[in-house]
């Protein structure tokens, strides 16, 4: 995403400004067969960006992190400086700081439409209409409806699980267990976190394994067969986590064909900045994405390279209603 402050430095800054703990450096494991996307892709990325890492074989993984039971042929890339951010705390901290700096925050006010001309922009919500010189719009799973771009966004339903460990509860805390993304021999990817004092249980989920949905059609029920599928992978790879299911949640994961973000000035409206960092993956980059959006809205450009994320990179026309 370019040079400047790292995500860790930005998180540390917002922690200091708001007196909230949001960043936890636990280390990170990318586990899978040697030629898997998870391992080989992580190695290429680490080498490209000059990140320190270790390669561990299956015995080394289990010896260092005894809760984990990889297949004998699996290896892992371990990055000591990886970690996680508490999303709720991070959002709360950023909102708090924004309000302190003069932002007006509005909640439970869905956007119905927007339009833009050379003179400015207008946004109509369920409560009123706002006018401004510029607009930044980051609509998440509502991107197809609100961005006015003919981009093939796909929204997937994802299920999150929180389990109570069967034993060795203390080994699931941040001092003993890193974050991990695990690609199994059958190509399935799941990811998880150490136990966090801010929530009950230990979180784990499959990566990009959900059904296509929309914000209107998403099924919020988590079914027994879905839980059993997750338990099969726990039994094989993290058996001590296969305890009581404490809670579940469903979320929407927005994606595009090349699996990159959509960030930039709207191709048809230079006074409108659009952003689809695409759900949980994009959240990790929230601080730098926010910096980019501010640059584009205020100056019309940013020093961060954005060619990878251009809204018009799919070679399609903007999808503009007649009243735009």
NURO-60687 format. One record per residue (C-alpha): residue number from 1; z, x, y; residue in three letters. Coordinates in steps of 0.001 Angstrom, whole numbers. Each point is the difference from the previous one (the first is absolute). Layout:
<recs>
+------+---------+---------+---------+-------+
! zami !      up !    east !   north ! vexdo !
+------+---------+---------+---------+-------+
!  NUM !       Z !       X !       Y !   ALA !
...
+------+---------+---------+---------+-------+
</recs>
This chain:
<recs>
+------+---------+---------+---------+-------+
! zami !      up !    east !   north ! vexdo !
+------+---------+---------+---------+-------+
!    1 !       0 !       0 !       0 !   UNK !
!    2 !    -246 !    2982 !    2305 !   UNK !
!    3 !    2431 !    2389 !    1586 !   UNK !
!    4 !    3108 !    -620 !    2068 !   UNK !
!    5 !    3416 !   -1100 !   -1200 !   UNK !
!    6 !     389 !    -705 !   -3706 !   UNK !
!    7 !    1117 !   -3365 !   -1367 !   UNK !
!    8 !    3364 !    1570 !    -814 !   UNK !
!    9 !     421 !    1240 !    3560 !   UNK !
!   10 !    -896 !   -3412 !    1382 !   UNK !
!   11 !    2473 !   -1697 !   -2353 !   UNK !
!   12 !    2713 !    2461 !    1004 !   UNK !
!   13 !    -761 !    -756 !    3638 !   UNK !
!   14 !     327 !   -3762 !    -382 !   UNK !
!   15 !    3192 !     506 !   -2016 !   UNK !
!   16 !    1511 !    1978 !    2855 !   UNK !
!   17 !   -1153 !   -2476 !    2638 !   UNK !
!   18 !    1348 !   -3069 !   -1827 !   UNK !
!   19 !    2881 !    1502 !   -2020 !   UNK !
!   20 !   -1375 !   -1440 !   -3249 !   UNK !
!   21 !    -560 !    1863 !   -3267 !   UNK !
!   22 !   -3500 !    -756 !   -1264 !   UNK !
!   23 !   -1429 !    3190 !   -1561 !   UNK !
!   24 !    1145 !    1416 !   -3357 !   UNK !
!   25 !   -1508 !    3251 !   -1296 !   UNK !
!   26 !     425 !    -255 !   -3758 !   UNK !
!   27 !   -2985 !    1970 !   -1206 !   UNK !
!   28 !   -3003 !   -1627 !   -1612 !   UNK !
!   29 !   -1621 !      96 !   -3452 !   UNK !
!   30 !   -3643 !    -803 !    -678 !   UNK !
!   31 !    -100 !    -378 !   -3797 !   UNK !
!   32 !   -2913 !    -465 !   -2383 !   UNK !
!   33 !   -2560 !    1650 !   -2264 !   UNK !
!   34 !   -1220 !    3325 !    1444 !   UNK !
!   35 !   -3371 !   -1463 !    1032 !   UNK !
!   36 !    1378 !   -3301 !    1258 !   UNK !
!   37 !    -688 !   -1152 !    3536 !   UNK !
!   38 !    3714 !       6 !     758 !   UNK !
!   39 !     537 !    3670 !    -894 !   UNK !
!   40 !   -3351 !    1570 !     847 !   UNK !
!   41 !    -349 !   -1946 !    3242 !   UNK !
!   42 !    3514 !     942 !    1087 !   UNK !
!   43 !    -681 !    3654 !    -764 !   UNK !
!   44 !   -3210 !     -16 !    2067 !   UNK !
!   45 !    1792 !   -1664 !    2895 !   UNK !
!   46 !    2917 !    2444 !    -129 !   UNK !
!   47 !   -2335 !    2974 !     -59 !   UNK !
!   48 !   -2145 !   -1351 !    2826 !   UNK !
!   49 !    2983 !    -593 !    2281 !   UNK !
!   50 !    1996 !    3079 !    -984 !   UNK !
!   51 !    2908 !   -1882 !   -1590 !   UNK !
!   52 !    2438 !    1775 !   -2294 !   UNK !
!   53 !      57 !   -1399 !   -3532 !   UNK !
!   54 !     819 !     790 !   -3613 !   UNK !
!   55 !   -1807 !    -993 !   -3182 !   UNK !
!   56 !    2367 !   -1065 !   -2788 !   UNK !
!   57 !    -821 !    -649 !   -3640 !   UNK !
!   58 !    1516 !   -2894 !   -1954 !   UNK !
!   59 !    2994 !    2009 !   -1225 !   UNK !
!   60 !     738 !    1264 !    3501 !   UNK !
!   61 !    -238 !   -3499 !    1432 !   UNK !
!   62 !    2528 !   -1355 !   -2490 !   UNK !
!   63 !    2288 !    3011 !     318 !   UNK !
!   64 !     165 !    -302 !    3777 !   UNK !
!   65 !      13 !   -3801 !     105 !   UNK !
!   66 !    1468 !   -1153 !   -3346 !   UNK !
!   67 !    -506 !   -3694 !     785 !   UNK !
!   68 !   -3764 !     486 !    -249 !   UNK !
!   69 !   -1803 !     146 !   -3359 !   UNK !
!   70 !   -3621 !    1109 !     541 !   UNK !
!   71 !   -2597 !     190 !   -2744 !   UNK !
!   72 !    -142 !    3513 !   -1545 !   UNK !
!   73 !   -3378 !     697 !    1618 !   UNK !
!   74 !    1035 !   -1168 !    3472 !   UNK !
!   75 !     592 !    2312 !    2937 !   UNK !
!   76 !    1296 !    -626 !    3511 !   UNK !
!   77 !    -442 !    1307 !    3501 !   UNK !
!   78 !    3411 !     241 !    1658 !   UNK !
!   79 !     230 !     131 !    3791 !   UNK !
!   80 !    3532 !     757 !    1204 !   UNK !
!   81 !    -554 !   -1365 !    3527 !   UNK !
!   82 !   -1143 !   -3464 !   -1097 !   UNK !
!   83 !    2201 !   -3049 !     353 !   UNK !
!   84 !     134 !   -3599 !    1119 !   UNK !
!   85 !     650 !   -2092 !    3082 !   UNK !
!   86 !    2051 !   -3192 !     -30 !   UNK !
!   87 !   -2593 !   -2516 !    1227 !   UNK !
!   88 !    2359 !   -2633 !    1370 !   UNK !
!   89 !    2096 !    2594 !    1821 !   UNK !
!   90 !   -3118 !    1746 !    1313 !   UNK !
!   91 !   -1504 !   -3230 !    1334 !   UNK !
!   92 !    3322 !    -955 !    1566 !   UNK !
!   93 !     302 !    3430 !    1627 !   UNK !
!   94 !   -3519 !     -66 !    1422 !   UNK !
!   95 !     468 !   -3526 !    1356 !   UNK !
!   96 !    3302 !     992 !    1547 !   UNK !
!   97 !   -1541 !    3024 !    1698 !   UNK !
!   98 !   -3027 !   -1992 !    1169 !   UNK !
!   99 !    2260 !   -2607 !    1610 !   UNK !
!  100 !    2012 !    2731 !    1699 !   UNK !
!  101 !   -3229 !    1357 !    1476 !   UNK !
!  102 !   -1035 !   -3391 !    1365 !   UNK !
!  103 !   -2007 !   -1688 !   -2755 !   UNK !
!  104 !     193 !   -3791 !    -245 !   UNK !
!  105 !     434 !    -977 !   -3654 !   UNK !
!  106 !   -1109 !   -3410 !   -1303 !   UNK !
!  107 !     692 !   -1206 !   -3547 !   UNK !
!  108 !   -1005 !   -3064 !   -2051 !   UNK !
!  109 !   -3036 !    -445 !    2254 !   UNK !
!  110 !   -3176 !      67 !   -2085 !   UNK !
!  111 !   -3243 !    1013 !    1675 !   UNK !
!  112 !   -2656 !   -2704 !    -151 !   UNK !
!  113 !   -2900 !    1784 !    1705 !   UNK !
!  114 !    -995 !    2681 !    2465 !   UNK !
!  115 !   -3002 !     787 !    2133 !   UNK !
!  116 !   -1077 !    2870 !    2213 !   UNK !
!  117 !   -2391 !     564 !    2906 !   UNK !
!  118 !    -647 !    2827 !    2435 !   UNK !
!  119 !    2727 !   -1486 !    2184 !   UNK !
!  120 !    2776 !       4 !   -2600 !   UNK !
!  121 !    1365 !   -1638 !   -3112 !   UNK !
!  122 !    1620 !   -3309 !    -840 !   UNK !
!  123 !    2241 !    -764 !   -2969 !   UNK !
!  124 !     932 !   -3548 !    -974 !   UNK !
!  125 !    3085 !    -545 !   -2146 !   UNK !
!  126 !    1750 !   -3069 !   -1336 !   UNK !
!  127 !    2086 !     -22 !    3194 !   UNK !
!  128 !   -2159 !    1139 !    2910 !   UNK !
!  129 !   -2911 !    2142 !    1190 !   UNK !
!  130 !     370 !    3583 !    1214 !   UNK !
!  131 !   -2390 !    2031 !    2145 !   UNK !
!  132 !    -145 !    3769 !     335 !   UNK !
!  133 !   -2332 !    2892 !     755 !   UNK !
!  134 !      97 !    1336 !   -3555 !   UNK !
!  135 !     938 !   -1159 !   -3481 !   UNK !
!  136 !    1290 !    1799 !   -3084 !   UNK !
!  137 !    -224 !   -2116 !   -3137 !   UNK !
!  138 !    1476 !    1015 !   -3366 !   UNK !
!  139 !     -55 !   -3192 !   -2097 !   UNK !
!  140 !     824 !    1298 !   -3484 !   UNK !
!  141 !   -1091 !   -2399 !   -2723 !   UNK !
!  142 !   -1557 !   -2249 !    2664 !   UNK !
!  143 !   -2581 !    2686 !     885 !   UNK !
!  144 !   -2958 !   -1969 !   -1328 !   UNK !
!  145 !     870 !   -2994 !    2167 !   UNK !
!  146 !    1018 !    1808 !    3173 !   UNK !
!  147 !   -1812 !    3319 !     427 !   UNK !
!  148 !   -3499 !   -1480 !     531 !   UNK !
!  149 !   -1477 !    2784 !   -2092 !   UNK !
!  150 !   -2262 !    -484 !   -2992 !   UNK !
!  151 !    2043 !    2391 !   -2145 !   UNK !
!  152 !     602 !    -802 !   -3697 !   UNK !
!  153 !    3788 !    -135 !     144 !   UNK !
!  154 !    1669 !    -889 !   -3296 !   UNK !
!  155 !    3600 !   -1225 !    -116 !   UNK !
!  156 !    1942 !     469 !   -3236 !   UNK !
!  157 !    3238 !   -1602 !   -1089 !   UNK !
!  158 !    2515 !    2684 !    -948 !   UNK !
!  159 !    3368 !    -463 !   -1729 !   UNK !
!  160 !    3061 !    2151 !     734 !   UNK !
!  161 !    2945 !     277 !   -2407 !   UNK !
!  162 !    3626 !    1085 !     364 !   UNK !
!  163 !    1807 !     861 !   -3246 !   UNK !
!  164 !    3601 !     941 !    -709 !   UNK !
!  165 !      99 !    3161 !   -2168 !   UNK !
!  166 !    1369 !    -319 !   -3521 !   UNK !
!  167 !    1882 !    3287 !     314 !   UNK !
!  168 !     262 !    3163 !    2103 !   UNK !
!  169 !      15 !   -1992 !    3228 !   UNK !
!  170 !    1021 !    3097 !    1943 !   UNK !
!  171 !   -3173 !    1854 !   -1010 !   UNK !
!  172 !   -2134 !   -2589 !    1773 !   UNK !
!  173 !    1305 !     882 !    3466 !   UNK !
!  174 !   -1842 !    2052 !    2611 !   UNK !
!  175 !    1764 !    3203 !    -954 !   UNK !
!  176 !   -1409 !     -45 !   -3537 !   UNK !
!  177 !   -3226 !   -2021 !    -116 !   UNK !
!  178 !   -3104 !     526 !    2165 !   UNK !
!  179 !   -2602 !   -2557 !     910 !   UNK !
!  180 !   -2856 !     -74 !   -2514 !   UNK !
!  181 !   -3491 !   -1261 !    -651 !   UNK !
!  182 !    -735 !     -27 !   -3730 !   UNK !
!  183 !   -3422 !    -362 !   -1570 !   UNK !
!  184 !     245 !    -673 !   -3728 !   UNK !
!  185 !   -2497 !     873 !   -2688 !   UNK !
!  186 !   -1539 !   -3468 !     184 !   UNK !
!  187 !    -759 !     412 !    3706 !   UNK !
!  188 !    2755 !   -2296 !    1258 !   UNK !
!  189 !    1900 !    1239 !    3047 !   UNK !
!  190 !    3548 !    -956 !     891 !   UNK !
!  191 !    2303 !    1363 !    2649 !   UNK !
!  192 !    3686 !     -67 !     737 !   UNK !
!  193 !    2900 !    1172 !    2104 !   UNK !
!  194 !    3513 !    1244 !    -485 !   UNK !
!  195 !    2824 !   -2452 !     554 !   UNK !
!  196 !     416 !    -710 !    3697 !   UNK !
!  197 !    3353 !    -913 !    1485 !   UNK !
!  198 !   -1825 !   -2500 !    2171 !   UNK !
!  199 !   -1072 !   -2207 !   -2919 !   UNK !
!  200 !    1220 !   -1201 !   -3385 !   UNK !
!  201 !   -1513 !    1442 !   -3167 !   UNK !
!  202 !   -2786 !    2543 !    -460 !   UNK !
!  203 !   -3500 !    -856 !    1237 !   UNK !
!  204 !   -3142 !     449 !   -2095 !   UNK !
!  205 !   -3499 !   -1526 !     103 !   UNK !
!  206 !   -3548 !     355 !   -1254 !   UNK !
!  207 !   -2548 !    1514 !    2371 !   UNK !
!  208 !   -3105 !   -2053 !     811 !   UNK !
!  209 !     245 !   -2190 !   -3049 !   UNK !
!  210 !     152 !   -3417 !    1602 !   UNK !
!  211 !   -2117 !   -3119 !      89 !   UNK !
!  212 !   -2306 !    -683 !    2928 !   UNK !
!  213 !    1473 !   -2567 !    2380 !   UNK !
!  214 !     153 !   -1108 !    3623 !   UNK !
!  215 !    3035 !    -656 !    2212 !   UNK !
!  216 !    -531 !   -3695 !    -731 !   UNK !
!  217 !    -453 !     233 !   -3777 !   UNK !
!  218 !    2459 !    2728 !   -1045 !   UNK !
!  219 !    2221 !   -1064 !   -2893 !   UNK !
!  220 !    3574 !     966 !     862 !   UNK !
!  221 !    1350 !    -715 !   -3489 !   UNK !
!  222 !     664 !    3049 !   -2205 !   UNK !
!  223 !    -612 !    -926 !   -3632 !   UNK !
!  224 !    1769 !    1190 !   -3183 !   UNK !
!  225 !   -3131 !    1690 !   -1346 !   UNK !
!  226 !    -200 !    2113 !    3165 !   UNK !
!  227 !    3588 !    1142 !    -431 !   UNK !
!  228 !    -629 !     800 !   -3663 !   UNK !
!  229 !   -3011 !    2140 !     898 !   UNK !
!  230 !    2147 !    2070 !    2334 !   UNK !
!  231 !    2722 !     277 !   -2650 !   UNK !
!  232 !   -2504 !    1455 !   -2507 !   UNK !
!  233 !    -635 !    2914 !    2328 !   UNK !
!  234 !    3710 !     402 !     722 !   UNK !
!  235 !     839 !     168 !   -3711 !   UNK !
!  236 !   -2538 !    2758 !    -481 !   UNK !
!  237 !     505 !    2052 !    3146 !   UNK !
!  238 !    3323 !    -852 !    1718 !   UNK !
!  239 !    2069 !   -1700 !   -2730 !   UNK !
!  240 !    3286 !     191 !    1902 !   UNK !
!  241 !   -1463 !   -2271 !    2698 !   UNK !
!  242 !    -786 !   -2815 !   -2431 !   UNK !
!  243 !    3112 !   -1992 !     872 !   UNK !
!  244 !     606 !   -3293 !    1752 !   UNK !
!  245 !   -2754 !   -1201 !    2321 !   UNK !
!  246 !    1826 !    -565 !    3278 !   UNK !
!  247 !   -2808 !   -1237 !    2221 !   UNK !
!  248 !   -3746 !    -134 !     545 !   UNK !
!  249 !   -2286 !    -466 !    2963 !   UNK !
!  250 !   -3694 !    -534 !     583 !   UNK !
!  251 !   -1993 !    1591 !    2775 !   UNK !
!  252 !   -3630 !     231 !    1077 !   UNK !
!  253 !   -1881 !    3302 !    -176 !   UNK !
!  254 !   -3101 !     170 !    2178 !   UNK !
!  255 !   -2804 !    2357 !   -1002 !   UNK !
!  256 !   -3619 !     940 !     714 !   UNK !
!  257 !   -2575 !    1489 !   -2409 !   UNK !
!  258 !     586 !    3657 !     908 !   UNK !
!  259 !    3807 !    -500 !     -14 !   UNK !
!  260 !     374 !    1481 !    3509 !   UNK !
!  261 !    1439 !   -1541 !    3152 !   UNK !
!  262 !   -1969 !   -1901 !    2634 !   UNK !
!  263 !     995 !    1341 !    3415 !   UNK !
!  264 !   -1983 !     241 !    3218 !   UNK !
!  265 !   -1526 !   -1786 !    2951 !   UNK !
!  266 !   -1693 !   -3269 !    -883 !   UNK !
!  267 !   -3768 !     674 !    -249 !   UNK !
!  268 !    -788 !   -2992 !    2211 !   UNK !
!  269 !    2970 !     113 !    2384 !   UNK !
!  270 !    1116 !    3375 !    1413 !   UNK !
!  271 !    3120 !   -1609 !    1463 !   UNK !
!  272 !    1188 !   -1059 !   -3483 !   UNK !
!  273 !    1590 !    2432 !   -2458 !   UNK !
!  274 !     169 !   -1055 !   -3648 !   UNK !
!  275 !    2191 !    1335 !   -2773 !   UNK !
!  276 !     305 !    -732 !   -3688 !   UNK !
!  277 !    2071 !    2856 !   -1475 !   UNK !
!  278 !      95 !   -2137 !   -3114 !   UNK !
!  279 !    3501 !    -961 !   -1026 !   UNK !
!  280 !    2621 !    2212 !   -1645 !   UNK !
!  281 !   -2214 !    3055 !     -76 !   UNK !
!  282 !    -632 !    -334 !    3720 !   UNK !
!  283 !    3666 !    -471 !     791 !   UNK !
!  284 !     637 !    3650 !    -812 !   UNK !
!  285 !   -2242 !     884 !    2931 !   UNK !
!  286 !    1415 !   -2577 !    2419 !   UNK !
!  287 !    1185 !    2499 !    2609 !   UNK !
!  288 !   -3275 !    1887 !     324 !   UNK !
!  289 !   -2053 !   -3209 !    -239 !   UNK !
!  290 !    2062 !   -1392 !    2864 !   UNK !
!  291 !    -720 !    3133 !    2020 !   UNK !
!  292 !   -3721 !    -341 !    -693 !   UNK !
!  293 !     -48 !   -3677 !     979 !   UNK !
!  294 !    1816 !     777 !    3247 !   UNK !
!  295 !   -2490 !    2795 !     755 !   UNK !
!  296 !   -2975 !   -2279 !    -615 !   UNK !
!  297 !    1428 !   -2910 !    1989 !   UNK !
!  298 !     999 !    2099 !    2995 !   UNK !
!  299 !   -2638 !    2735 !      77 !   UNK !
!  300 !   -2801 !   -1293 !   -2216 !   UNK !
!  301 !     190 !    3127 !   -2173 !   UNK !
!  302 !    2434 !    2087 !   -2032 !   UNK !
!  303 !     197 !    3645 !   -1075 !   UNK !
!  304 !     504 !   -1107 !   -3618 !   UNK !
!  305 !   -3198 !      31 !   -2111 !   UNK !
!  306 !    -966 !   -3579 !    -875 !   UNK !
!  307 !   -3469 !     219 !   -1550 !   UNK !
!  308 !    1487 !    -772 !   -3429 !   UNK !
!  309 !    1442 !   -3261 !    1329 !   UNK !
!  310 !   -2782 !   -1302 !    2295 !   UNK !
!  311 !    -240 !   -3831 !     -90 !   UNK !
!  312 !   -3812 !     120 !    -175 !   UNK !
!  313 !    -266 !    2600 !   -2787 !   UNK !
!  314 !   -1153 !   -2572 !   -2547 !   UNK !
!  315 !   -3249 !    -460 !    1909 !   UNK !
!  316 !     460 !   -3723 !     505 !   UNK !
!  317 !    -223 !   -2119 !    3100 !   UNK !
!  318 !    3043 !   -1409 !    1695 !   UNK !
!  319 !     721 !   -3565 !    -919 !   UNK !
!  320 !     140 !   -1657 !    3414 !   UNK !
!  321 !     596 !   -3722 !     494 !   UNK !
!  322 !   -2070 !   -1706 !    2680 !   UNK !
!  323 !    2964 !    -304 !    2398 !   UNK !
!  324 !     845 !    3713 !     -97 !   UNK !
+------+---------+---------+---------+-------+
</recs>
